[in-house]
Amino acid sequence: MTRSSDPTTRASLGGTSRPDVPGEESEATQPETVKDSPAESAVGCLFCQFQNSSSNELLVEGQEAYVRWDNYPAALGHVEIVPKRHVESYFALTAREHAEMYALIRQARQMIDQQYHPDGYTIGVNEGKAAGRTIDHLHVHLIPRHGGDVPDPRGGIRHVLPGTNPDKWLASRRDDGDQT
């Protein structure tokens, strides 16, 4: 796995719809339209221009979504899983998009494991501006983690909010009589 836009390094993922799941087909063919219309929202959207190799280096491409290398990686191997349809919210994904994005996360993980050998992963979505979203097109971060990459990884993503120090939390629980 090299980090290149050479099409020979891109994997492909077939359809992931599950006709055995009741309601999947009807939901997958009836996407939410609020803030999701490509005609209304996609002009100038980085993630809608996924075929542009100067701004999007793809690792894997599926029918509904793709995996791209993050342009400003938090760690070596940091990728983003992005639906092809312009959609802002994780909760607006169709069942088909959701299933394929899940499959792509797993496929990307295997590829990253082979090249970077991480000890763990952080998987995250900034759902809304209050959560830190800066691009109004859903993307799921898959960030490889290594032992020692931060002094104390306990609590993981909880550190995005104040008052989440694990030692202080445990001490407050003990002060309340909790024997945890």
Backbone as CSV, one residue per row, in Angstrom:
resi,resn,N_x,N_y,N_z,CA_x,CA_y,CA_z,C_x,C_y,C_z
1,MET,0.854,-1.170,0.000,0.000,0.000,0.000,0.894,1.224,0.000
2,THR,0.901,1.927,-1.088,1.648,3.169,-1.147,0.666,4.310,-1.172
3,ARG,1.117,5.443,-0.713,0.247,6.605,-0.703,0.424,7.303,-2.032
4,SER,-0.408,6.924,-2.975,-0.285,7.426,-4.331,-1.650,7.441,-4.981
5,SER,-1.831,8.326,-5.918,-3.109,8.346,-6.625,-3.074,7.418,-7.834
6,ASP,-2.013,6.637,-7.965,-1.921,5.650,-9.026,-3.095,4.679,-8.905
7,PRO,-3.915,4.545,-9.965,-5.091,3.688,-9.862,-4.777,2.231,-9.559
8,THR,-3.557,1.800,-9.765,-3.233,0.401,-9.464,-3.168,0.167,-7.970
9,THR,-3.075,1.234,-7.153,-3.020,1.056,-5.709,-4.393,1.156,-5.078
10,ARG,-5.418,1.454,-5.867,-6.759,1.609,-5.328,-7.491,0.285,-5.358
11,ALA,-8.102,-0.037,-4.250,-8.900,-1.256,-4.165,-10.330,-0.926,-4.551
12,SER,-11.117,-1.933,-4.774,-12.519,-1.735,-5.116,-13.368,-2.563,-4.167
13,LEU,-14.548,-2.063,-3.873,-15.465,-2.776,-3.005,-16.780,-2.893,-3.745
14,GLY,-17.281,-4.111,-3.888,-18.559,-4.321,-4.547,-19.702,-3.827,-3.701
15,GLY,-20.899,-3.959,-4.221,-22.091,-3.530,-3.495,-22.216,-4.234,-2.164
16,THR,-22.737,-3.493,-1.177,-22.846,-4.060,0.156,-24.282,-4.055,0.653
17,SER,-25.243,-3.857,-0.236,-26.623,-3.834,0.238,-27.001,-5.215,0.755
18,ARG,-27.925,-5.226,1.709,-28.328,-6.487,2.318,-29.818,-6.655,2.128
19,PRO,-30.236,-7.306,1.036,-31.659,-7.489,0.813,-32.322,-8.361,1.863
20,ASP,-31.513,-9.097,2.671,-32.080,-9.935,3.718,-32.497,-9.119,4.945
21,VAL,-32.108,-7.828,4.984,-32.477,-6.965,6.105,-33.756,-6.232,5.731
22,PRO,-34.849,-6.466,6.476,-36.111,-5.814,6.149,-35.973,-4.302,6.140
23,GLY,-36.519,-3.683,5.092,-36.541,-2.231,4.992,-35.288,-1.613,4.407
24,GLU,-34.240,-2.394,4.177,-33.000,-1.806,3.673,-33.203,-1.183,2.303
25,GLU,-33.761,-1.918,1.381,-33.872,-1.405,0.023,-34.712,-0.136,-0.034
26,SER,-35.853,-0.102,0.677,-36.689,1.088,0.600,-35.978,2.286,1.218
27,GLU,-35.266,2.091,2.350,-34.554,3.195,2.964,-33.385,3.635,2.091
28,ALA,-32.661,2.687,1.517,-31.489,3.012,0.720,-31.850,3.766,-0.547
29,THR,-33.043,3.574,-1.066,-33.438,4.264,-2.286,-34.191,5.549,-1.991
30,GLN,-34.410,5.866,-0.710,-35.145,7.062,-0.314,-34.288,7.907,0.636
31,PRO,-33.175,8.500,0.145,-32.322,9.257,1.053,-33.008,10.520,1.552
32,GLU,-32.582,10.970,2.746,-33.074,12.242,3.258,-32.673,13.343,2.292
33,THR,-33.499,14.336,2.157,-33.185,15.408,1.225,-32.786,16.702,1.925
34,VAL,-32.980,16.816,3.213,-32.625,18.028,3.921,-31.110,18.188,3.937
35,LYS,-30.603,19.272,3.387,-29.174,19.584,3.337,-28.351,18.508,2.642
36,ASP,-28.952,17.668,1.834,-28.211,16.576,1.215,-28.216,16.611,-0.309
37,SER,-28.829,17.588,-0.903,-28.955,17.612,-2.350,-27.650,18.041,-2.998
38,PRO,-27.065,17.199,-3.867,-25.824,17.584,-4.527,-25.976,18.883,-5.305
39,ALA,-27.131,19.113,-5.913,-27.340,20.319,-6.701,-27.272,21.564,-5.823
40,GLU,-27.703,21.457,-4.558,-27.731,22.613,-3.674,-26.429,22.812,-2.911
41,SER,-25.754,21.738,-2.511,-24.677,21.860,-1.536,-23.288,21.533,-2.050
42,ALA,-23.143,20.823,-3.131,-21.862,20.238,-3.492,-20.906,21.188,-4.205
43,VAL,-21.356,22.337,-4.634,-20.484,23.243,-5.367,-19.299,23.631,-4.490
44,GLY,-18.104,23.319,-4.948,-16.897,23.642,-4.200,-16.577,22.696,-3.054
45,CYS,-17.351,21.652,-2.862,-17.116,20.719,-1.767,-15.927,19.809,-2.094
46,LEU,-14.924,19.832,-1.222,-13.727,19.008,-1.390,-14.073,17.536,-1.561
47,PHE,-14.993,17.031,-0.729,-15.293,15.607,-0.737,-16.181,15.193,-1.906
48,CYS,-16.902,16.119,-2.498,-17.691,15.794,-3.696,-16.800,15.698,-4.926
49,GLN,-15.603,16.246,-4.839,-14.652,16.216,-5.952,-13.654,15.074,-5.777
50,PHE,-14.178,13.906,-5.403,-13.295,12.783,-5.064,-12.491,12.270,-6.248
51,GLN,-12.902,12.570,-7.468,-12.140,12.137,-8.646,-10.935,13.036,-8.912
52,ASN,-10.861,14.181,-8.218,-9.759,15.119,-8.391,-8.565,14.650,-7.555
53,SER,-7.601,14.023,-8.190,-6.469,13.431,-7.464,-5.525,14.474,-6.885
54,SER,-5.640,15.734,-7.298,-4.768,16.757,-6.718,-5.215,17.132,-5.302
55,SER,-6.487,16.879,-4.961,-6.965,17.201,-3.619,-7.469,15.982,-2.849
56,ASN,-7.661,14.865,-3.533,-8.158,13.644,-2.891,-7.349,12.448,-3.361
57,GLU,-6.520,11.918,-2.471,-5.787,10.688,-2.773,-6.590,9.526,-2.225
58,LEU,-7.191,8.758,-3.115,-8.052,7.661,-2.681,-7.238,6.412,-2.374
59,LEU,-7.667,5.737,-1.322,-7.080,4.462,-0.940,-7.977,3.328,-1.418
60,VAL,-9.289,3.483,-1.228,-10.278,2.478,-1.612,-11.511,3.220,-2.124
61,GLU,-12.120,2.683,-3.171,-13.357,3.269,-3.676,-14.423,2.202,-3.786
62,GLY,-15.601,2.508,-3.254,-16.753,1.627,-3.357,-17.809,2.274,-4.239
63,GLN,-19.007,1.722,-4.229,-20.104,2.274,-5.024,-20.739,3.485,-4.360
64,GLU,-20.834,3.468,-3.034,-21.523,4.521,-2.284,-20.568,5.456,-1.543
65,ALA,-19.333,5.027,-1.332,-18.397,5.781,-0.502,-16.967,5.460,-0.936
66,TYR,-16.029,6.181,-0.331,-14.617,5.955,-0.633,-13.786,6.249,0.603
67,VAL,-12.529,5.808,0.562,-11.563,6.092,1.618,-10.475,6.955,1.008
68,ARG,-10.165,8.056,1.678,-9.127,8.972,1.201,-8.127,9.208,2.316
69,TRP,-6.896,9.525,1.921,-5.890,9.928,2.898,-6.257,11.314,3.396
70,ASP,-6.175,11.534,4.691,-6.447,12.853,5.259,-5.365,13.827,4.790
71,ASN,-5.770,15.021,4.337,-4.805,16.011,3.856,-3.973,16.613,4.993
72,TYR,-4.481,16.552,6.224,-3.778,17.075,7.391,-3.791,15.994,8.478
73,PRO,-3.046,14.914,8.265,-3.165,13.740,9.140,-2.713,13.995,10.569
74,ALA,-3.474,13.440,11.508,-3.107,13.487,12.920,-2.022,12.454,13.219
75,ALA,-1.896,11.438,12.361,-0.891,10.379,12.511,-0.667,9.761,11.133
76,LEU,0.467,9.088,10.973,0.713,8.373,9.722,-0.384,7.333,9.504
77,GLY,-0.968,7.315,8.324,-2.022,6.359,8.014,-3.423,6.879,8.282
78,HIS,-3.576,8.116,8.730,-4.887,8.714,9.016,-5.675,8.831,7.711
79,VAL,-6.851,8.203,7.695,-7.717,8.244,6.514,-9.106,8.729,6.913
80,GLU,-9.894,9.050,5.900,-11.283,9.448,6.095,-12.155,8.593,5.189
81,ILE,-13.283,8.142,5.710,-14.256,7.372,4.954,-15.386,8.348,4.646
82,VAL,-15.713,8.500,3.357,-16.596,9.579,2.915,-17.680,9.033,1.981
83,PRO,-18.950,9.377,2.223,-19.979,8.990,1.262,-19.841,9.821,-0.014
84,LYS,-20.132,9.224,-1.151,-20.066,9.967,-2.414,-21.188,10.993,-2.510
85,ARG,-22.334,10.647,-1.971,-23.453,11.587,-1.964,-23.132,12.707,-0.988
86,HIS,-23.457,13.932,-1.352,-23.221,15.054,-0.453,-24.240,14.998,0.674
87,VAL,-23.762,14.628,1.852,-24.617,14.513,3.031,-23.816,15.016,4.229
88,GLU,-24.429,15.855,5.066,-23.723,16.428,6.207,-23.694,15.503,7.409
89,SER,-24.779,14.826,7.669,-24.944,14.119,8.929,-24.811,12.606,8.792
90,TYR,-24.128,12.019,9.760,-24.043,10.560,9.857,-25.442,9.957,9.940
91,PHE,-26.351,10.666,10.598,-27.707,10.170,10.815,-28.577,10.279,9.576
92,ALA,-28.072,10.914,8.518,-28.810,11.020,7.268,-28.352,9.982,6.239
93,LEU,-27.404,9.126,6.604,-26.953,8.079,5.682,-28.083,7.103,5.392
94,THR,-28.107,6.611,4.184,-29.031,5.524,3.872,-28.451,4.239,4.454
95,ALA,-29.249,3.223,4.542,-28.772,1.939,5.049,-27.643,1.398,4.167
96,ARG,-27.766,1.581,2.881,-26.732,1.096,1.952,-25.419,1.852,2.163
97,GLU,-25.491,3.174,2.301,-24.284,3.966,2.546,-23.645,3.565,3.876
98,HIS,-24.461,3.418,4.887,-23.952,3.040,6.208,-23.235,1.695,6.143
99,ALA,-23.850,0.726,5.506,-23.246,-0.610,5.403,-21.922,-0.562,4.648
100,GLU,-21.881,0.200,3.564,-20.635,0.250,2.796,-19.553,1.007,3.555
101,MET,-19.918,2.069,4.255,-18.913,2.798,5.020,-18.325,1.910,6.114
102,TYR,-19.163,1.108,6.757,-18.675,0.169,7.767,-17.692,-0.824,7.124
103,ALA,-18.058,-1.355,5.971,-17.176,-2.296,5.284,-15.863,-1.628,4.870
104,LEU,-15.931,-0.382,4.443,-14.724,0.339,4.033,-13.815,0.637,5.232
105,ILE,-14.396,0.937,6.382,-13.582,1.147,7.584,-12.791,-0.122,7.887
106,ARG,-13.457,-1.256,7.794,-12.782,-2.530,8.080,-11.699,-2.824,7.034
107,GLN,-11.979,-2.541,5.771,-11.001,-2.782,4.716,-9.805,-1.837,4.863
108,ALA,-10.062,-0.574,5.147,-8.975,0.384,5.341,-8.118,-0.012,6.531
109,ARG,-8.766,-0.475,7.595,-8.019,-0.909,8.786,-7.033,-2.021,8.424
110,GLN,-7.474,-2.989,7.650,-6.572,-4.080,7.264,-5.378,-3.550,6.478
111,MET,-5.626,-2.606,5.586,-4.547,-2.052,4.770,-3.582,-1.227,5.626
112,ILE,-4.118,-0.444,6.553,-3.281,0.364,7.437,-2.486,-0.546,8.373
113,ASP,-3.118,-1.603,8.889,-2.415,-2.568,9.743,-1.171,-3.105,9.043
114,GLN,-1.302,-3.442,7.763,-0.192,-4.034,7.020,0.970,-3.064,6.849
115,GLN,0.666,-1.770,6.678,1.744,-0.811,6.436,2.273,-0.153,7.709
116,TYR,1.390,0.205,8.638,1.806,1.015,9.784,1.838,0.255,11.111
117,HIS,1.233,-0.900,11.206,1.242,-1.738,12.409,0.862,-0.973,13.683
118,PRO,-0.289,-0.287,13.684,-0.672,0.458,14.882,-1.077,-0.466,16.027
119,ASP,-1.070,0.098,17.227,-1.490,-0.629,18.421,-2.984,-0.459,18.683
120,GLY,-3.601,0.512,18.028,-5.020,0.788,18.218,-5.489,1.803,17.198
121,TYR,-6.743,2.205,17.326,-7.337,3.182,16.405,-8.255,4.120,17.170
122,THR,-8.348,5.334,16.684,-9.403,6.249,17.094,-10.287,6.418,15.863
123,ILE,-11.578,6.215,16.048,-12.553,6.373,14.969,-13.488,7.490,15.399
124,GLY,-13.659,8.506,14.553,-14.470,9.625,14.994,-15.208,10.357,13.893
125,VAL,-16.312,10.963,14.307,-17.135,11.803,13.437,-17.401,13.099,14.188
126,ASN,-17.161,14.225,13.564,-17.524,15.516,14.141,-18.916,15.850,13.616
127,GLU,-19.926,15.481,14.376,-21.333,15.602,13.961,-21.860,16.985,14.348
128,GLY,-21.775,17.900,13.415,-22.253,19.263,13.634,-21.119,20.218,13.966
129,LYS,-21.385,21.492,13.765,-20.364,22.524,14.029,-19.960,22.539,15.503
130,ALA,-20.916,22.323,16.415,-20.601,22.323,17.848,-19.622,21.213,18.202
131,ALA,-19.583,20.158,17.397,-18.668,19.037,17.626,-17.349,19.211,16.879
132,GLY,-17.209,20.317,16.146,-15.944,20.594,15.471,-15.930,20.345,13.978
133,ARG,-17.085,20.070,13.380,-17.100,19.842,11.925,-16.710,21.132,11.216
134,THR,-15.767,21.029,10.277,-15.340,22.191,9.504,-15.676,22.065,8.023
135,ILE,-15.957,20.862,7.569,-16.383,20.636,6.179,-17.782,20.035,6.247
136,ASP,-18.725,20.667,5.578,-20.127,20.247,5.663,-20.438,19.069,4.736
137,HIS,-19.629,18.033,4.840,-19.834,16.772,4.123,-19.320,15.701,5.085
138,LEU,-20.174,14.783,5.442,-19.812,13.749,6.405,-18.506,13.063,6.031
139,HIS,-17.667,12.842,7.022,-16.460,12.034,6.857,-16.121,11.432,8.212
140,VAL,-15.759,10.169,8.183,-15.415,9.423,9.390,-13.897,9.275,9.422
141,HIS,-13.285,9.736,10.503,-11.831,9.634,10.644,-11.458,8.262,11.194
142,LEU,-10.451,7.652,10.595,-9.843,6.422,11.089,-8.370,6.760,11.316
143,ILE,-8.002,6.877,12.594,-6.661,7.351,12.946,-5.889,6.241,13.655
144,PRO,-4.809,5.762,13.039,-3.978,4.742,13.693,-3.319,5.333,14.936
145,ARG,-3.236,4.536,16.001,-2.636,4.982,17.253,-1.527,4.015,17.648
146,HIS,-0.515,4.562,18.282,0.628,3.764,18.723,0.882,4.027,20.196
147,GLY,1.278,2.977,20.917,1.625,3.144,22.324,2.649,4.249,22.474
148,GLY,2.367,5.211,23.361,3.289,6.316,23.600,3.092,7.513,22.686
149,ASP,2.100,7.470,21.775,1.915,8.632,20.893,1.369,9.848,21.634
150,VAL,0.770,9.630,22.803,0.404,10.700,23.739,0.776,10.208,25.129
151,PRO,1.038,11.115,26.062,1.475,10.679,27.395,0.464,9.784,28.117
152,ASP,-0.832,10.102,28.038,-1.841,9.323,28.757,-3.085,9.211,27.881
153,PRO,-3.246,8.111,27.167,-4.384,8.000,26.251,-5.712,7.669,26.929
154,ARG,-5.702,7.430,28.261,-6.943,7.057,28.929,-8.037,8.089,28.673
155,GLY,-9.208,7.606,28.395,-10.340,8.490,28.134,-10.512,8.821,26.663
156,GLY,-9.472,8.626,25.858,-9.567,8.838,24.415,-10.265,10.128,24.028
157,ILE,-11.350,9.994,23.299,-12.052,11.163,22.772,-12.746,11.976,23.846
158,ARG,-12.856,11.444,25.042,-13.479,12.208,26.132,-12.731,13.517,26.399
159,HIS,-11.472,13.594,26.014,-10.676,14.792,26.287,-11.055,15.980,25.413
160,VAL,-12.011,15.835,24.526,-12.465,16.981,23.742,-13.334,17.906,24.584
161,LEU,-13.789,17.435,25.737,-14.595,18.243,26.648,-13.828,18.477,27.942
162,PRO,-14.039,19.631,28.582,-13.354,19.872,29.855,-13.892,18.963,30.961
163,GLY,-13.079,18.743,31.980,-13.517,17.966,33.140,-13.525,16.469,32.923
164,THR,-12.715,15.986,31.984,-12.740,14.554,31.688,-11.429,13.855,32.045
165,ASN,-10.645,14.447,32.922,-9.404,13.830,33.356,-9.749,12.539,34.096
166,PRO,-9.248,11.375,33.651,-9.636,10.108,34.275,-9.260,10.010,35.750
167,ASP,-8.122,10.608,36.158,-7.730,10.553,37.566,-8.693,11.356,38.437
168,LYS,-9.081,12.537,37.972,-10.027,13.366,38.721,-11.390,12.689,38.792
169,TRP,-11.812,12.073,37.688,-13.110,11.398,37.661,-13.118,10.243,38.659
170,LEU,-12.057,9.419,38.647,-11.976,8.289,39.584,-11.932,8.782,41.026
171,ALA,-11.187,9.869,41.272,-11.105,10.414,42.631,-12.476,10.905,43.093
172,SER,-13.216,11.556,42.209,-14.542,12.049,42.598,-15.494,10.885,42.871
173,ARG,-15.364,9.814,42.125,-16.198,8.622,42.353,-15.870,8.005,43.711
174,ARG,-14.588,7.947,44.049,-14.169,7.379,45.333,-14.646,8.261,46.493
175,ASP,-14.607,9.596,46.271,-15.081,10.525,47.303,-16.569,10.319,47.576
176,ASP,-17.308,9.837,46.569,-18.728,9.580,46.710,-19.000,8.184,47.263
177,GLY,-17.953,7.457,47.651,-18.134,6.133,48.222,-18.131,5.000,47.211
178,ASP,-17.880,5.292,45.933,-17.836,4.258,44.893,-16.504,3.513,45.017
179,GLN,-16.520,2.220,45.035,-15.300,1.407,45.167,-14.735,0.977,43.825
180,THR,-15.090,1.649,42.744,-14.618,1.289,41.407,-13.115,1.289,41.311
